[in-house]
Amino acid sequence: MRKYNKKSNISGSIIKEARISKNMSREELSNKLQLMGINVERTFIYKVESENKILKDFELIAICKILEIDYKKLENELEEI
């Protein structure tokens, strides 16, 4: 598995911050993803937020849509690498 600085993704901390700011549990986020047709459990969210899980593009887009994460924030995170 490819990693950067021992991380599988660079968006996990942004996702966690956005989820907490919306007072949403991992279970609630996984339920919203399931309603969009993306079958994931709360453990998936935990692994993403811990930067131990690679995200597929459609998963990242759906999470950003649910949590109202601006793609520019992800781009800024990438620029810091």
Secondary structure, 3 states (H helix, E strand, C coil): CCCECCECCCCHHHHHHHHHHCCCCHHHHHHHHHHCCCCCCHHHHHHHHCCCCCCCHHHHHHHHHHHCCCHHHHHHHHHCC
